[in-house]
């Protein structure tokens, strides 16, 4: 089978690529196709993240692992596309270059029979241009009850003499 993906850059302008690739190829093959389709050099770290229908970032599948433990993320080259995607699993988030955080939404748009007249992976359609620099990201954590902890502390504490602090009052 052939998986047809739409890969959309996370910016306001319409910048996307439609890529078709055989379902027995790996996430690493899809990664290489995305890198080529968007004109990246391909020398940066990247990861796919499992996603639900609301694009909530889930489990990481990295290009390679620097850990050798049971908690190490899965590696792209070990995950076939037909394991990562299917009728119920159609979305993943792809991040390329962790310093610049190029972020893409990858969605399985269609599944078709292999066309032996084509070579896969195949860039079917290209819309828009990659900007010179990645879009700005706002990395704010959710506000928790701990954020107000500083407001509750006495601003007149003398931290030079910790022996005088009565910890029972805090």
C-alpha positions as CSV (number, residue, x, y, z in Angstrom):
1,X,0.0,0.0,0.0
2,X,1.0,3.6,-0.5
3,X,0.5,6.2,2.3
4,X,-0.2,9.8,1.1
5,X,0.8,12.4,3.6
6,X,0.2,16.1,3.8
7,X,3.0,17.8,5.8
8,X,2.2,21.3,6.9
9,X,4.6,23.8,8.4
10,X,3.3,25.4,11.6
11,X,3.0,29.0,10.3
12,X,0.1,31.3,9.2
13,X,0.9,31.0,5.5
14,X,0.0,27.9,3.5
15,X,3.3,26.0,3.3
16,X,2.9,22.3,2.8
17,X,4.1,19.3,0.8
18,X,2.1,16.2,-0.2
19,X,4.3,13.1,-0.1
20,X,3.4,9.5,-1.0
21,X,5.5,6.7,0.3
22,X,5.1,2.9,0.7
23,X,3.6,1.8,4.0
24,X,6.5,-0.7,4.6
25,X,9.1,2.1,4.6
26,X,10.1,3.6,8.0
27,X,9.6,6.9,9.8
28,X,13.3,7.6,8.9
29,X,12.4,7.3,5.2
30,X,9.5,9.8,5.8
31,X,11.9,12.1,7.7
32,X,14.3,12.0,4.8
33,X,11.5,12.8,2.4
34,X,10.3,15.8,4.4
35,X,13.9,17.1,4.7
36,X,14.3,16.9,0.9
37,X,10.8,18.3,0.2
38,X,11.4,21.4,2.3
39,X,15.0,21.9,1.2
40,X,16.7,21.3,4.5
41,X,20.4,20.2,4.6
42,X,19.4,17.2,6.7
43,X,22.2,17.5,9.3
44,X,20.0,18.3,12.3
45,X,18.3,16.2,14.9
46,X,14.6,15.5,14.4
47,X,11.7,13.6,16.1
48,X,8.2,12.5,15.3
49,X,5.6,12.7,18.1
50,X,2.5,10.6,18.2
51,X,-0.6,12.8,18.2
52,X,-4.3,12.6,18.7
53,X,-7.0,14.4,16.7
54,X,-6.4,17.6,18.6
55,X,-2.6,17.5,17.8
56,X,-1.7,16.9,21.4
57,X,2.0,15.9,21.5
58,X,2.6,12.4,22.7
59,X,5.3,9.7,22.7
60,X,8.6,10.7,20.9
61,X,10.2,8.7,18.1
62,X,13.6,10.2,17.5
63,X,16.0,10.0,14.6
64,X,18.5,8.2,16.8
65,X,18.9,7.5,20.5
66,X,21.7,8.7,22.6
67,X,20.4,6.6,25.6
68,X,20.7,2.9,26.0
69,X,17.9,2.3,28.5
70,X,14.4,0.9,28.6
71,X,13.2,4.6,28.8
72,X,15.0,5.6,25.6
73,X,12.6,6.8,22.9
74,X,11.9,4.6,19.9
75,X,14.1,5.3,16.8
76,X,12.6,6.2,13.4
77,X,14.5,3.6,11.5
78,X,12.9,0.9,13.7
79,X,9.3,2.0,13.1
80,X,7.5,1.1,9.9
81,X,5.0,3.6,8.6
82,X,2.2,0.9,8.8
83,X,3.0,0.6,12.5
84,X,2.9,4.3,13.2
85,X,0.0,5.2,11.0
86,X,-3.4,3.7,10.0
87,X,-7.1,4.4,9.7
88,X,-7.2,5.2,13.4
89,X,-3.7,6.8,13.8
90,X,-3.6,9.5,11.1
91,X,-1.6,12.4,12.8
92,X,1.9,13.0,14.0
93,X,3.9,16.1,14.9
94,X,7.4,16.3,13.3
95,X,10.1,18.6,14.7
96,X,13.3,19.3,12.8
97,X,16.3,21.1,14.2
98,X,15.7,21.5,18.0
99,X,17.5,24.8,18.1
100,X,15.2,26.4,15.6
101,X,12.1,24.2,16.3
102,X,10.8,23.8,12.7
103,X,7.4,22.2,13.5
104,X,5.2,20.3,11.1
105,X,1.9,18.6,11.2
106,X,2.0,15.3,9.4
107,X,-1.4,13.8,8.5
108,X,-2.2,10.6,6.6
109,X,-4.6,11.8,4.0
110,X,-5.1,8.6,1.9
111,X,-4.1,5.0,1.5
112,X,-3.9,3.6,-2.1
113,X,-2.5,0.7,-4.0
114,X,1.1,0.8,-5.2
115,X,1.5,2.3,-8.7
116,X,4.5,0.4,-10.2
117,X,5.1,3.2,-12.7
118,X,6.1,5.5,-9.8
119,X,9.2,5.5,-7.6
120,X,8.6,6.0,-3.9
121,X,8.9,8.2,-1.9
122,X,7.3,10.7,-4.3
123,X,6.7,14.4,-3.8
124,X,3.3,14.9,-5.3
125,X,2.6,18.5,-4.6
126,X,4.4,21.5,-3.2
127,X,2.7,24.7,-1.9
128,X,4.5,27.8,-0.5
129,X,8.1,28.5,0.4
130,X,10.0,27.8,3.6
131,X,10.6,31.1,5.3
132,X,14.2,32.2,6.0
133,X,13.8,31.6,9.7
134,X,11.4,29.5,11.7
135,X,8.3,31.0,13.2
136,X,8.6,32.3,16.8
137,X,7.3,29.9,19.4
138,X,5.8,30.9,22.7
139,X,6.9,28.3,25.3
140,X,4.9,29.3,28.4
141,X,4.2,26.7,31.0
142,X,0.7,26.4,32.4
143,X,0.2,28.4,35.6
144,X,0.1,26.3,38.7
145,X,-0.6,27.0,42.3
146,X,3.2,27.0,42.9
147,X,3.5,30.1,40.8
148,X,2.0,32.2,43.7
149,X,4.4,30.7,46.3
150,X,6.8,33.7,46.0
151,X,3.9,36.0,46.8
152,X,3.3,34.2,50.1
153,X,6.9,34.5,51.3
154,X,8.0,37.4,53.5
155,X,10.1,39.8,51.4
156,X,11.9,41.0,54.6
157,X,13.6,37.6,55.3
158,X,17.3,37.9,56.1
159,X,18.8,35.0,54.1
160,X,22.2,35.7,55.5
161,X,21.2,34.4,58.9
162,X,19.2,31.3,58.3
163,X,19.2,30.3,62.0
164,X,16.6,33.0,62.7
165,X,14.1,31.6,60.3
166,X,11.0,30.0,61.9
167,X,10.1,27.3,59.4
168,X,6.9,26.4,61.3
169,X,5.2,29.6,60.0
170,X,5.7,28.7,56.4
